[in-house]
Every structure is written in C-alpha cells, then in structure tokens.
Amino acid sequence: MAEVLIRGKPYPVPDNEPTDILIPEYNIIITQTKLGEGVVIWSNVNIYGAEIGAHTKIGAFVEIRKGVKIGPNTKIEPFVFIPEGVTIGACVFIGPNVIFTNDLHPRSCDESGQRIDDYEIVPTRVEDHAAIGAGSTILCGVTIGRGAIVGMGSVVVKDVPPKSIVYGEAARVRKTLE
C-alpha cells in the first residue's frame, strides 16, 4: 500500500495498481490511475487513466488524460492541461498555465457539418530535468530534451535540444485557408 497526500491529508492507495479516488468537496476526480508513493494533489484535479511517479506534486486545476506517464519528483503547477500522448520524465518542472496539444489538425466538424469524433494523437515527450515556464504552449510531436529550459510564454513548435534554453515565438500568418 502506498500513501499520497490530498490537500495535505494522507490517503492510502494500492501500490502500483490503478485506483479511483472521488472527493467531491474538493472537486477531485481520479480514475484508473497509478499513483506513486508520496504524490501530492491539491483541489480541482482531474486525472483519467494516467501513471504518476512517486513524490510528484500536482497543483490545483490540473487535468491529466488517459495514457499520460509522468516520472517521479515532477512538479506540475496550477492550471496545466496534459492530454493523451504526452510522456513526462523525472524531475521535470511544468509552470502554471502550460498547455500541451495532441492533434496537429484539430477540427470540430468536417465540411458537411458532421462532428468529427476521431483524431490522430501525436506523441510528445518531455525528458528528465527539463523545465517549462508559465503560460507556454507545446505543439504535439516535439521532444523537449533532458535539462532543457523553455522560457515563460513560449510556443514550442519543434524539438528542443538537451540542455538548451528556448523562449518566444510570436504568432504570424503563415498561409491562408481556401
């Protein structure tokens, strides 16, 4: 049996097995998720079918989707969204309001107005000891290398080499739709 902290209170969970936790008064929904020893979770957190490494801290208002894997000793600050297809290594820092994407060509409907339910998940990887600054957006399909730093407010659209510092990327018109 492992123990996690939810809003500072110890909570027993099965060791290395998927578990469900529902705490309505703190808006915590965790389903089919493996939680490592000493994970810290605050309020308004939704985690669906992920694996969270030991001693990881998850701030308030975070959503982590099915199949996401997060290594041990990682810090995830408030208001972070991590969708399917993302893998995060050990000792990673993810600042507040960081958004990961997982579909290169997202659409709600096709040309005839029919809703599109299928999409192609493109894997994204954040390697050990990387740090991603507040308010950054990470395009799917990239790798952020070991020990790399992404400055706050960055838009990452290509791989970040290990132990490098990147920042910026202003939006601009690149082409028009017909």
OpenMM code with the backbone's topology and positions (N, CA, C; nanometers):
from openmm import Vec3, app, unit

residues = "MET ALA GLU VAL LEU ILE ARG GLY LYS PRO TYR PRO VAL PRO ASP ASN GLU PRO THR ASP ILE LEU ILE PRO GLU TYR ASN ILE ILE ILE THR GLN THR LYS LEU GLY GLU GLY VAL VAL ILE TRP SER ASN VAL ASN ILE TYR GLY ALA GLU ILE GLY ALA HIS THR LYS ILE GLY ALA PHE VAL GLU ILE ARG LYS GLY VAL LYS ILE GLY PRO ASN THR LYS ILE GLU PRO PHE VAL PHE ILE PRO GLU GLY VAL THR ILE GLY ALA CYS VAL PHE ILE GLY PRO ASN VAL ILE PHE THR ASN ASP LEU HIS PRO ARG SER CYS ASP GLU SER GLY GLN ARG ILE ASP ASP TYR GLU ILE VAL PRO THR ARG VAL GLU ASP HIS ALA ALA ILE GLY ALA GLY SER THR ILE LEU CYS GLY VAL THR ILE GLY ARG GLY ALA ILE VAL GLY MET GLY SER VAL VAL VAL LYS ASP VAL PRO PRO LYS SER ILE VAL TYR GLY GLU ALA ALA ARG VAL ARG LYS THR LEU GLU".split()
positions = [
    Vec3(0.0840, -0.1185, 0.0000),
    Vec3(0.0000, 0.0000, 0.0000),
    Vec3(0.0884, 0.1247, 0.0000),
    Vec3(0.0574, 0.2195, -0.0871),
    Vec3(0.1293, 0.3465, -0.0933),
    Vec3(0.0447, 0.4543, -0.0264),
    Vec3(0.1053, 0.5702, -0.0061),
    Vec3(0.0324, 0.6802, 0.0546),
    Vec3(0.0569, 0.8062, -0.0266),
    Vec3(-0.0513, 0.8768, -0.0590),
    Vec3(-0.0417, 1.0048, -0.1275),
    Vec3(-0.0995, 1.1112, -0.0355),
    Vec3(-0.0700, 1.2367, -0.0645),
    Vec3(-0.1256, 1.3473, 0.0131),
    Vec3(-0.2254, 1.4211, -0.0743),
    Vec3(-0.3483, 1.4307, -0.0260),
    Vec3(-0.4516, 1.5052, -0.0965),
    Vec3(-0.4905, 1.6211, -0.0066),
    Vec3(-0.4587, 1.7425, -0.0526),
    Vec3(-0.4783, 1.8646, 0.0258),
    Vec3(-0.4116, 1.8517, 0.1629),
    Vec3(-0.2956, 1.7879, 0.1648),
    Vec3(-0.2164, 1.7770, 0.2859),
    Vec3(-0.2528, 1.6623, 0.3777),
    Vec3(-0.3561, 1.5857, 0.3430),
    Vec3(-0.4002, 1.4748, 0.4270),
    Vec3(-0.3559, 1.3420, 0.3656),
    Vec3(-0.2939, 1.2526, 0.4438),
    Vec3(-0.2521, 1.1220, 0.3905),
    Vec3(-0.3715, 1.0394, 0.3427),
    Vec3(-0.3530, 0.9712, 0.2311),
    Vec3(-0.4590, 0.8906, 0.1721),
    Vec3(-0.3955, 0.7619, 0.1193),
    Vec3(-0.4352, 0.6440, 0.1688),
    Vec3(-0.3754, 0.5189, 0.1204),
    Vec3(-0.4261, 0.4824, -0.0194),
    Vec3(-0.3352, 0.4334, -0.1044),
    Vec3(-0.3714, 0.3870, -0.2385),
    Vec3(-0.2996, 0.2556, -0.2644),
    Vec3(-0.3547, 0.1717, -0.3511),
    Vec3(-0.2853, 0.0465, -0.3845),
    Vec3(-0.1515, 0.0755, -0.4509),
    Vec3(-0.0499, 0.0010, -0.4143),
    Vec3(0.0833, 0.0200, -0.4689),
    Vec3(0.0899, -0.0322, -0.6126),
    Vec3(0.1200, 0.0573, -0.7078),
    Vec3(0.1410, 0.0228, -0.8477),
    Vec3(0.0211, -0.0440, -0.9141),
    Vec3(-0.0992, -0.0069, -0.8713),
    Vec3(-0.2225, -0.0566, -0.9335),
    Vec3(-0.3135, 0.0615, -0.9636),
    Vec3(-0.3920, 0.0529, -1.0709),
    Vec3(-0.4872, 0.1606, -1.0987),
    Vec3(-0.5851, 0.1779, -0.9833),
    Vec3(-0.6137, 0.3026, -0.9505),
    Vec3(-0.7054, 0.3315, -0.8412),
    Vec3(-0.8024, 0.4405, -0.8824),
    Vec3(-0.9133, 0.4490, -0.8122),
    Vec3(-1.0126, 0.5542, -0.8320),
    Vec3(-1.0263, 0.6319, -0.7019),
    Vec3(-1.0272, 0.7636, -0.7114),
    Vec3(-1.0481, 0.8494, -0.5955),
    Vec3(-1.1478, 0.9565, -0.6371),
    Vec3(-1.2528, 0.9731, -0.5600),
    Vec3(-1.3518, 1.0775, -0.5852),
    Vec3(-1.3731, 1.1523, -0.4547),
    Vec3(-1.3385, 1.2807, -0.4532),
    Vec3(-1.3580, 1.3638, -0.3356),
    Vec3(-1.4335, 1.4891, -0.3818),
    Vec3(-1.5672, 1.4810, -0.3825),
    Vec3(-1.6486, 1.5897, -0.4393),
    Vec3(-1.6266, 1.7266, -0.3742),
    Vec3(-1.6044, 1.7295, -0.2420),
    Vec3(-1.5899, 1.8601, -0.1758),
    Vec3(-1.4662, 1.9370, -0.2214),
    Vec3(-1.3684, 1.8684, -0.2795),
    Vec3(-1.2500, 1.9351, -0.3339),
    Vec3(-1.2421, 1.9214, -0.4852),
    Vec3(-1.3477, 1.8719, -0.5463),
    Vec3(-1.3555, 1.8531, -0.6913),
    Vec3(-1.2356, 1.7746, -0.7432),
    Vec3(-1.2094, 1.6615, -0.6793),
    Vec3(-1.1009, 1.5733, -0.7214),
    Vec3(-1.1614, 1.4475, -0.7816),
    Vec3(-1.1272, 1.4221, -0.9087),
    Vec3(-1.1714, 1.3021, -0.9776),
    Vec3(-1.0478, 1.2331, -1.0327),
    Vec3(-1.0200, 1.1139, -0.9815),
    Vec3(-0.9073, 1.0347, -1.0293),
    Vec3(-0.9616, 0.8963, -1.0620),
    Vec3(-0.9460, 0.8528, -1.1875),
    Vec3(-0.9960, 0.7212, -1.2271),
    Vec3(-0.8866, 0.6402, -1.2943),
    Vec3(-0.8820, 0.5127, -1.2615),
    Vec3(-0.7905, 0.4160, -1.3240),
    Vec3(-0.6485, 0.4698, -1.3383),
    Vec3(-0.5985, 0.5326, -1.2320),
    Vec3(-0.4682, 0.5969, -1.2326),
    Vec3(-0.3748, 0.5320, -1.1322),
    Vec3(-0.2500, 0.5082, -1.1751),
    Vec3(-0.1467, 0.4569, -1.0843),
    Vec3(-0.0766, 0.5758, -1.0202),
    Vec3(-0.0811, 0.5812, -0.8874),
    Vec3(-0.0201, 0.6910, -0.8136),
    Vec3(0.0980, 0.6380, -0.7336),
    Vec3(0.2148, 0.6962, -0.7523),
    Vec3(0.3332, 0.6557, -0.6780),
    Vec3(0.3295, 0.7057, -0.5347),
    Vec3(0.4137, 0.6483, -0.4536),
    Vec3(0.4255, 0.6860, -0.3121),
    Vec3(0.4554, 0.8352, -0.2992),
    Vec3(0.3844, 0.9010, -0.2076),
    Vec3(0.4135, 1.0396, -0.1745),
    Vec3(0.3685, 1.1433, -0.2753),
    Vec3(0.2833, 1.1066, -0.3711),
    Vec3(0.2289, 1.2039, -0.4651),
    Vec3(0.1467, 1.3057, -0.3855),
    Vec3(0.1566, 1.4329, -0.4218),
    Vec3(0.0817, 1.5399, -0.3562),
    Vec3(-0.0164, 1.5972, -0.4575),
    Vec3(-0.1451, 1.6025, -0.4199),
    Vec3(-0.2510, 1.6503, -0.5095),
    Vec3(-0.3311, 1.7581, -0.4372),
    Vec3(-0.3570, 1.8715, -0.5057),
    Vec3(-0.4395, 1.9768, -0.4477),
    Vec3(-0.5803, 1.9693, -0.5042),
    Vec3(-0.6609, 2.0706, -0.4926),
    Vec3(-0.8025, 2.0625, -0.5296),
    Vec3(-0.8255, 2.0885, -0.6785),
    Vec3(-0.9463, 2.0523, -0.7234),
    Vec3(-0.9897, 2.0723, -0.8612),
    Vec3(-0.8953, 2.0051, -0.9601),
    Vec3(-0.8684, 1.8775, -0.9353),
    Vec3(-0.7776, 1.7990, -1.0182),
    Vec3(-0.8539, 1.6827, -1.0802),
    Vec3(-0.8381, 1.6634, -1.2112),
    Vec3(-0.8971, 1.5508, -1.2820),
    Vec3(-0.7840, 1.4716, -1.3469),
    Vec3(-0.7768, 1.3418, -1.3131),
    Vec3(-0.6754, 1.2549, -1.3721),
    Vec3(-0.7452, 1.1280, -1.4181),
    Vec3(-0.7334, 1.0964, -1.5470),
    Vec3(-0.8046, 0.9844, -1.6060),
    Vec3(-0.7072, 0.8832, -1.6661),
    Vec3(-0.6816, 0.7729, -1.5981),
    Vec3(-0.6039, 0.6637, -1.6555),
    Vec3(-0.4584, 0.6951, -1.6821),
    Vec3(-0.3949, 0.7700, -1.5948),
    Vec3(-0.2541, 0.8071, -1.6118),
    Vec3(-0.1665, 0.7299, -1.5141),
    Vec3(-0.0356, 0.7489, -1.5273),
    Vec3(0.0617, 0.6955, -1.4318),
    Vec3(0.1416, 0.8129, -1.3781),
    Vec3(0.1363, 0.8311, -1.2463),
    Vec3(0.2030, 0.9438, -1.1818),
    Vec3(0.3137, 0.8895, -1.0925),
    Vec3(0.4382, 0.9307, -1.1175),
    Vec3(0.5534, 0.8817, -1.0432),
    Vec3(0.5580, 0.9310, -0.8995),
    Vec3(0.6331, 0.8608, -0.8176),
    Vec3(0.6452, 0.8906, -0.6747),
    Vec3(0.6907, 1.0345, -0.6503),
    Vec3(0.6352, 1.0927, -0.5460),
    Vec3(0.6735, 1.2252, -0.4958),
    Vec3(0.6518, 1.3376, -0.5963),
    Vec3(0.5584, 1.3168, -0.6882),
    Vec3(0.5216, 1.4218, -0.7825),
    Vec3(0.4186, 1.5122, -0.7165),
    Vec3(0.4276, 1.6423, -0.7426),
    Vec3(0.3334, 1.7406, -0.6886),
    Vec3(0.2441, 1.7901, -0.8013),
    Vec3(0.1126, 1.7834, -0.7804),
    Vec3(0.0163, 1.8286, -0.8805),
    Vec3(-0.0666, 1.9405, -0.8198),
    Vec3(-0.0536, 2.0599, -0.8743),
    Vec3(-0.1244, 2.1770, -0.8242),
    Vec3(-0.2726, 2.1749, -0.8586),
    Vec3(-0.3435, 2.2782, -0.8142),
    Vec3(-0.4881, 2.2899, -0.8354),
    Vec3(-0.5215, 2.3158, -0.9823),
    Vec3(-0.6411, 2.2754, -1.0212),
    Vec3(-0.6960, 2.2999, -1.1546),
    Vec3(-0.6101, 2.2383, -1.2649),
    Vec3(-0.5694, 2.1127, -1.2447),
    Vec3(-0.4887, 2.0399, -1.3428),
    Vec3(-0.5730, 1.9267, -1.3997),
    Vec3(-0.5614, 1.9044, -1.5310),
    Vec3(-0.6251, 1.7885, -1.5940),
    Vec3(-0.5185, 1.7076, -1.6652),
    Vec3(-0.5193, 1.5762, -1.6358),
    Vec3(-0.4247, 1.4827, -1.6965),
    Vec3(-0.5059, 1.3694, -1.7561),
    Vec3(-0.4879, 1.3425, -1.8847),
    Vec3(-0.5710, 1.2468, -1.9561),
    Vec3(-0.5113, 1.1063, -1.9626),
    Vec3(-0.5905, 1.0166, -2.0192),
    Vec3(-0.5595, 0.8739, -2.0296),
    Vec3(-0.4261, 0.8476, -2.1005),
    Vec3(-0.3487, 0.7576, -2.0412),
    Vec3(-0.2241, 0.7138, -2.1026),
    Vec3(-0.1038, 0.8028, -2.0759),
    Vec3(-0.1243, 0.9179, -2.0135),
    Vec3(-0.0118, 1.0066, -1.9815),
    Vec3(0.0755, 0.9388, -1.8771),
    Vec3(0.2071, 0.9498, -1.8944),
    Vec3(0.3019, 0.8960, -1.7968),
    Vec3(0.3886, 1.0099, -1.7477),
    Vec3(0.3967, 1.0214, -1.6142),
    Vec3(0.4746, 1.1274, -1.5516),
    Vec3(0.5734, 1.0631, -1.4554),
    Vec3(0.7009, 1.0969, -1.4713),
    Vec3(0.8059, 1.0401, -1.3881),
    Vec3(0.8045, 1.0954, -1.2459),
    Vec3(0.8882, 1.0386, -1.1599),
    Vec3(0.8925, 1.0795, -1.0198),
    Vec3(0.9511, 1.2200, -1.0009),
    Vec3(0.9173, 1.2795, -0.8862),
    Vec3(0.9733, 1.4075, -0.8427),
    Vec3(0.9484, 1.5214, -0.9404),
    Vec3(0.8363, 1.5160, -1.0090),
    Vec3(0.7979, 1.6206, -1.1035),
    Vec3(0.7037, 1.7182, -1.0345),
    Vec3(0.7117, 1.8460, -1.0713),
    Vec3(0.6222, 1.9490, -1.0175),
    Vec3(0.5351, 2.0005, -1.1303),
    Vec3(0.4044, 1.9906, -1.1105),
    Vec3(0.3084, 2.0414, -1.2073),
    Vec3(0.2285, 2.1496, -1.1374),
    Vec3(0.2470, 2.2724, -1.1812),
    Vec3(0.1832, 2.3871, -1.1180),
    Vec3(0.0365, 2.3997, -1.1618),
    Vec3(-0.0413, 2.4901, -1.1000),
    Vec3(-0.1843, 2.5023, -1.1309),
    Vec3(-0.2147, 2.5360, -1.2769),
    Vec3(-0.3353, 2.4964, -1.3186),
    Vec3(-0.3946, 2.5278, -1.4492),
    Vec3(-0.3183, 2.4670, -1.5671),
    Vec3(-0.2694, 2.3451, -1.5502),
    Vec3(-0.1967, 2.2760, -1.6568),
    Vec3(-0.2887, 2.1723, -1.7213),
    Vec3(-0.2794, 2.1582, -1.8549),
    Vec3(-0.3550, 2.0573, -1.9286),
    Vec3(-0.2567, 1.9648, -1.9995),
    Vec3(-0.2682, 1.8338, -1.9686),
    Vec3(-0.1808, 1.7330, -2.0295),
    Vec3(-0.2700, 1.6254, -2.0930),
    Vec3(-0.2848, 1.6262, -2.2266),
    Vec3(-0.3734, 1.5313, -2.2932),
    Vec3(-0.3050, 1.3982, -2.3248),
    Vec3(-0.3824, 1.3069, -2.3804),
    Vec3(-0.3314, 1.1780, -2.4259),
    Vec3(-0.2100, 1.1992, -2.5151),
    Vec3(-0.1137, 1.1064, -2.5065),
    Vec3(0.0020, 1.1109, -2.5944),
    Vec3(0.1243, 1.1790, -2.5352),
    Vec3(0.1127, 1.2351, -2.4151),
    Vec3(0.2260, 1.3069, -2.3547),
    Vec3(0.2965, 1.2167, -2.2534),
    Vec3(0.4291, 1.2154, -2.2593),
    Vec3(0.5123, 1.1451, -2.1620),
    Vec3(0.6077, 1.2466, -2.1025),
    Vec3(0.6128, 1.2494, -1.9695),
    Vec3(0.6964, 1.3452, -1.8973),
    Vec3(0.7926, 1.2677, -1.8089),
    Vec3(0.9196, 1.3016, -1.8153),
    Vec3(1.0226, 1.2313, -1.7404),
    Vec3(1.0263, 1.2675, -1.5932),
    Vec3(1.1381, 1.2333, -1.5298),
    Vec3(1.1598, 1.2569, -1.3871),
    Vec3(1.2140, 1.3975, -1.3630),
    Vec3(1.1793, 1.4525, -1.2489),
    Vec3(1.2343, 1.5812, -1.2032),
    Vec3(1.2068, 1.6941, -1.3022),
    Vec3(1.0901, 1.6930, -1.3637),
    Vec3(1.0508, 1.7959, -1.4600),
    Vec3(0.9688, 1.9022, -1.3874),
    Vec3(0.9868, 2.0279, -1.4253),
    Vec3(0.9049, 2.1374, -1.3739),
    Vec3(0.8142, 2.1856, -1.4859),
    Vec3(0.6832, 2.1932, -1.4576),
    Vec3(0.5861, 2.2450, -1.5535),
    Vec3(0.5155, 2.3615, -1.4854),
    Vec3(0.5406, 2.4822, -1.5353),
    Vec3(0.4870, 2.6034, -1.4750),
    Vec3(0.3366, 2.6172, -1.4932),
    Vec3(0.2772, 2.7152, -1.4238),
    Vec3(0.1331, 2.7352, -1.4327),
    Vec3(0.0883, 2.7702, -1.5745),
    Vec3(-0.0315, 2.7269, -1.6077),
    Vec3(-0.0954, 2.7572, -1.7360),
    Vec3(-0.0223, 2.7011, -1.8575),
    Vec3(0.0524, 2.5931, -1.8411),
    Vec3(0.1160, 2.5274, -1.9559),
    Vec3(0.0132, 2.4370, -2.0220),
    Vec3(0.0079, 2.4436, -2.1535),
    Vec3(-0.0873, 2.3645, -2.2310),
    Vec3(-0.0103, 2.2777, -2.3299),
    Vec3(-0.0375, 2.1475, -2.3257),
    Vec3(0.0144, 2.0549, -2.4251),
    Vec3(-0.0980, 2.0271, -2.5248),
    Vec3(-0.0634, 2.0013, -2.6512),
    Vec3(-0.1624, 1.9624, -2.7509),
    Vec3(-0.1330, 1.8198, -2.7952),
    Vec3(-0.2287, 1.7565, -2.8640),
    Vec3(-0.2035, 1.6199, -2.9089),
    Vec3(-0.2578, 1.5888, -3.0483),
    Vec3(-0.3041, 1.6881, -3.1223),
    Vec3(-0.3569, 1.6678, -3.2571),
    Vec3(-0.3062, 1.7829, -3.3450),
    Vec3(-0.2368, 1.7503, -3.4540),
    Vec3(-0.1810, 1.8537, -3.5412),
    Vec3(-0.2866, 1.9282, -3.6233),
    Vec3(-0.3996, 1.8653, -3.6492),
    Vec3(-0.5023, 1.9270, -3.7340),
    Vec3(-0.6393, 1.9163, -3.6674),
    Vec3(-0.6594, 1.9806, -3.5531),
    Vec3(-0.7863, 1.9665, -3.4816),
    Vec3(-0.9011, 2.0369, -3.5541),
    Vec3(-1.0128, 1.9727, -3.5570),
    Vec3(-1.1355, 2.0279, -3.6147),
    Vec3(-1.2539, 1.9759, -3.5343),
    Vec3(-1.3583, 2.0534, -3.5286),
    Vec3(-1.4811, 2.0101, -3.4629),
    Vec3(-1.5712, 1.9349, -3.5610),
    Vec3(-1.5796, 1.9868, -3.6855),
    Vec3(-1.6686, 1.9271, -3.7856),
    Vec3(-1.5975, 1.9155, -3.9205),
    Vec3(-1.6491, 1.8237, -4.0040),
    Vec3(-1.5989, 1.8152, -4.1412),
    Vec3(-1.6729, 1.9184, -4.2270),
    Vec3(-1.6439, 1.9212, -4.3572),
    Vec3(-1.7038, 2.0201, -4.4476),
    Vec3(-1.8561, 2.0117, -4.4553),
    Vec3(-1.9127, 1.8922, -4.4291),
    Vec3(-2.0586, 1.8769, -4.4358),
    Vec3(-2.1262, 1.9148, -4.3042),
    Vec3(-2.0488, 1.9514, -4.2040),
    Vec3(-2.1067, 1.9901, -4.0751),
    Vec3(-2.1189, 1.8761, -3.9756),
    Vec3(-2.0719, 1.7576, -4.0121),
    Vec3(-2.0754, 1.6437, -3.9203),
    Vec3(-1.9613, 1.6558, -3.8191),
    Vec3(-1.9959, 1.6317, -3.6937),
    Vec3(-1.8929, 1.6391, -3.5894),
    Vec3(-1.7876, 1.5307, -3.6111),
    Vec3(-1.6613, 1.5645, -3.5913),
    Vec3(-1.5512, 1.4707, -3.6029),
    Vec3(-1.5193, 1.4179, -3.4639),
    Vec3(-1.5292, 1.2864, -3.4471),
    Vec3(-1.5014, 1.2260, -3.3166),
    Vec3(-1.3628, 1.1629, -3.3101),
    Vec3(-1.3072, 1.1265, -3.4245),
    Vec3(-1.1747, 1.0641, -3.4269),
    Vec3(-1.0687, 1.1696, -3.4535),
    Vec3(-0.9561, 1.1511, -3.3913),
    Vec3(-0.8427, 1.2376, -3.4189),
    Vec3(-0.7154, 1.1566, -3.4011),
    Vec3(-0.6087, 1.2076, -3.4590),
    Vec3(-0.4816, 1.1364, -3.4543),
    Vec3(-0.3946, 1.1935, -3.3431),
    Vec3(-0.3675, 1.1113, -3.2419),
    Vec3(-0.2820, 1.1542, -3.1319),
    Vec3(-0.1366, 1.1477, -3.1774),
    Vec3(-0.0671, 1.2586, -3.1619),
    Vec3(0.0737, 1.2677, -3.1980),
    Vec3(0.1535, 1.2760, -3.0672),
    Vec3(0.2396, 1.1789, -3.0395),
    Vec3(0.3113, 1.1743, -2.9117),
    Vec3(0.4061, 1.2924, -2.8897),
    Vec3(0.4147, 1.3330, -2.7638),
    Vec3(0.5039, 1.4409, -2.7199),
    Vec3(0.5825, 1.3891, -2.6009),
    Vec3(0.7107, 1.4289, -2.5928),
    Vec3(0.7955, 1.3800, -2.4839),
    Vec3(0.8703, 1.4961, -2.4191),
    Vec3(0.8691, 1.4961, -2.2854),
    Vec3(0.9492, 1.5905, -2.2076),
    Vec3(1.0468, 1.5051, -2.1280),
    Vec3(1.1761, 1.5222, -2.1550),
    Vec3(1.2770, 1.4371, -2.0917),
    Vec3(1.3142, 1.4873, -1.9523),
    Vec3(1.3826, 1.4019, -1.8772),
    Vec3(1.4198, 1.4288, -1.7383),
    Vec3(1.4854, 1.5661, -1.7205),
    Vec3(1.4541, 1.6290, -1.6073),
    Vec3(1.5156, 1.7542, -1.5613),
    Vec3(1.4859, 1.8751, -1.6495),
    Vec3(1.3899, 1.8654, -1.7400),
    Vec3(1.3510, 1.9808, -1.8209),
    Vec3(1.2613, 2.0721, -1.7369),
    Vec3(1.2504, 2.1987, -1.7793),
    Vec3(1.1619, 2.2950, -1.7133),
    Vec3(1.0870, 2.3727, -1.8205),
    Vec3(0.9557, 2.3875, -1.7995),
    Vec3(0.8709, 2.4597, -1.8945),
    Vec3(0.8067, 2.5758, -1.8200),
    Vec3(0.8346, 2.6980, -1.8656),
    Vec3(0.7877, 2.8184, -1.7980),
    Vec3(0.6387, 2.8425, -1.8130),
    Vec3(0.5874, 2.9244, -1.7235),
    Vec3(0.4449, 2.9585, -1.7163),
    Vec3(0.3908, 3.0054, -1.8505),
    Vec3(0.2691, 2.9634, -1.8801),
    Vec3(0.1979, 3.0109, -1.9971),
    Vec3(0.2496, 2.9609, -2.1303),
    Vec3(0.3318, 2.8593, -2.1309),
    Vec3(0.3838, 2.8058, -2.2570),
    Vec3(0.2851, 2.7080, -2.3193),
    Vec3(0.2914, 2.6983, -2.4513),
    Vec3(0.2098, 2.6028, -2.5260),
    Vec3(0.3048, 2.5108, -2.6013),
    Vec3(0.2793, 2.3803, -2.5911),
    Vec3(0.3678, 2.2811, -2.6517),
    Vec3(0.2916, 2.2086, -2.7628),
    Vec3(0.3356, 2.2255, -2.8865),
    Vec3(0.2752, 2.1563, -3.0001),
    Vec3(0.3060, 2.0074, -2.9894),
    Vec3(0.2113, 1.9250, -3.0239),
    Vec3(0.2341, 1.7813, -3.0181),
    Vec3(0.3415, 1.7397, -3.1181),
    Vec3(0.4055, 1.6270, -3.0863),
    Vec3(0.5065, 1.5723, -3.1748),
    Vec3(0.6472, 1.6186, -3.1456),
    Vec3(0.6652, 1.7082, -3.0491),
    Vec3(0.8003, 1.7555, -3.0186),
    Vec3(0.8584, 1.6792, -2.9000),
    Vec3(0.9901, 1.6863, -2.8888),
    Vec3(1.0620, 1.6365, -2.7720),
    Vec3(1.1338, 1.7545, -2.7095),
    Vec3(1.1152, 1.7718, -2.5808),
    Vec3(1.1900, 1.8716, -2.5054),
    Vec3(1.2994, 1.7935, -2.4343),
    Vec3(1.4239, 1.8199, -2.4716),
    Vec3(1.5376, 1.7391, -2.4291),
    Vec3(1.5723, 1.7500, -2.2818),
    Vec3(1.6504, 1.6553, -2.2380),
    Vec3(1.6950, 1.6461, -2.0991),
    Vec3(1.7611, 1.7770, -2.0546),
    Vec3(1.7127, 1.8316, -1.9441),
    Vec3(1.7712, 1.9513, -1.8857),
    Vec3(1.7435, 2.0802, -1.9604),
    Vec3(1.6605, 2.0771, -2.0646),
    Vec3(1.6280, 2.1977, -2.1411),
    Vec3(1.5368, 2.2885, -2.0596),
    Vec3(1.5398, 2.4173, -2.0921),
    Vec3(1.4531, 2.5153, -2.0276),
    Vec3(1.3739, 2.5880, -2.1350),
    Vec3(1.2416, 2.5908, -2.1178),
    Vec3(1.1522, 2.6644, -2.2066),
    Vec3(1.1063, 2.7876, -2.1287),
    Vec3(1.1386, 2.9069, -2.1789),
    Vec3(1.1027, 3.0310, -2.1102),
    Vec3(0.9530, 3.0541, -2.1087),
    Vec3(0.9096, 3.1335, -2.0123),
    Vec3(0.7659, 3.1561, -1.9950),
    Vec3(0.7039, 3.2184, -2.1190),
    Vec3(0.5804, 3.1783, -2.1469),
    Vec3(0.5054, 3.2312, -2.2595),
    Vec3(0.5503, 3.1825, -2.3957),
    Vec3(0.6319, 3.0808, -2.3992),
    Vec3(0.6839, 3.0313, -2.5267),
    Vec3(0.5824, 2.9440, -2.5991),
    Vec3(0.5955, 2.9400, -2.7304),
    Vec3(0.5190, 2.8489, -2.8135),
    Vec3(0.6214, 2.7555, -2.8770),
    Vec3(0.6220, 2.6295, -2.8328),
    Vec3(0.7220, 2.5332, -2.8789),
    Vec3(0.6625, 2.4536, -2.9940),
    Vec3(0.7225, 2.4674, -3.1135),
    Vec3(0.6708, 2.4011, -3.2329),
    Vec3(0.7702, 2.3035, -3.2953),
    Vec3(0.8904, 2.2941, -3.2373),
    Vec3(0.9872, 2.1958, -3.2844),
    Vec3(1.0701, 2.1476, -3.1659),
    Vec3(1.1446, 2.0407, -3.1865),
    Vec3(1.2232, 1.9807, -3.0787),
    Vec3(1.3154, 2.0829, -3.0133),
    Vec3(1.3311, 2.0652, -2.8817),
    Vec3(1.4233, 2.1479, -2.8044),
    Vec3(1.5406, 2.0581, -2.7654),
    Vec3(1.6622, 2.0925, -2.8089),
    Vec3(1.7776, 2.0070, -2.7773),
    Vec3(1.8046, 2.0006, -2.6263),
    Vec3(1.8660, 1.8935, -2.5805),
    Vec3(1.9016, 1.8820, -2.4390),
    Vec3(1.9859, 2.0010, -2.3936),
    Vec3(1.9641, 2.0418, -2.2685),
    Vec3(2.0424, 2.1480, -2.2021),
    Vec3(2.0459, 2.2783, -2.2794),
    Vec3(1.9390, 2.3093, -2.3514),
    Vec3(1.9318, 2.4372, -2.4212),
    Vec3(1.8200, 2.5212, -2.3607),
    Vec3(1.8264, 2.6515, -2.3854),
    Vec3(1.7243, 2.7442, -2.3383),
    Vec3(1.6554, 2.8015, -2.4609),
    Vec3(1.5221, 2.7923, -2.4635),
    Vec3(1.4443, 2.8488, -2.5737),
    Vec3(1.3357, 2.9379, -2.5147),
    Vec3(1.2947, 3.0388, -2.5923),
    Vec3(1.1838, 3.1230, -2.5496),
    Vec3(1.1311, 3.2003, -2.6693),
    Vec3(1.0054, 3.2456, -2.6562),
    Vec3(0.9451, 3.3295, -2.7591),
    Vec3(0.8614, 3.2535, -2.8595),
    Vec3(0.8478, 3.3102, -2.9789),
    Vec3(0.7731, 3.2617, -3.0946),
    Vec3(0.6389, 3.3342, -3.1032),
    Vec3(0.6392, 3.4458, -3.1697),
    Vec3(0.5161, 3.5217, -3.1903),
    Vec3(0.4342, 3.4588, -3.3027),
    Vec3(0.3033, 3.4624, -3.2884),
    Vec3(0.2148, 3.4105, -3.3920),
    Vec3(0.2148, 3.5055, -3.5116),
    Vec3(0.2093, 3.4482, -3.6314),
    Vec3(0.2004, 3.5298, -3.7523),
    Vec3(0.1306, 3.4465, -3.8606),
    Vec3(0.0741, 3.5142, -3.9612),
    Vec3(0.0072, 3.4446, -4.0707),
    Vec3(0.1132, 3.3710, -4.1514),
    Vec3(0.0910, 3.2419, -4.1720),
    Vec3(0.1859, 3.1606, -4.2486),
    Vec3(0.1258, 3.1151, -4.3811),
    Vec3(-0.0060, 3.0992, -4.3834),
    Vec3(-0.0770, 3.0698, -4.5072),
    Vec3(-0.2254, 3.0918, -4.4818),
    Vec3(-0.3031, 3.0938, -4.5874),
    Vec3(-0.4475, 3.1110, -4.5722),
    Vec3(-0.5210, 2.9856, -4.6167),
    Vec3(-0.6374, 2.9652, -4.5606),
    Vec3(-0.7202, 2.8517, -4.5982),
    Vec3(-0.8050, 2.8893, -4.7189),
    Vec3(-0.8293, 2.7922, -4.8055),
    Vec3(-0.9118, 2.8192, -4.9247),
    Vec3(-1.0565, 2.8039, -4.8915),
] * unit.nanometer
topology = app.Topology()
chain = topology.addChain("A")
for resn in residues:
    res = topology.addResidue(resn, chain)
    for name in ("N", "CA", "C"):
        topology.addAtom(name, app.Element.getBySymbol(name[0]), res)
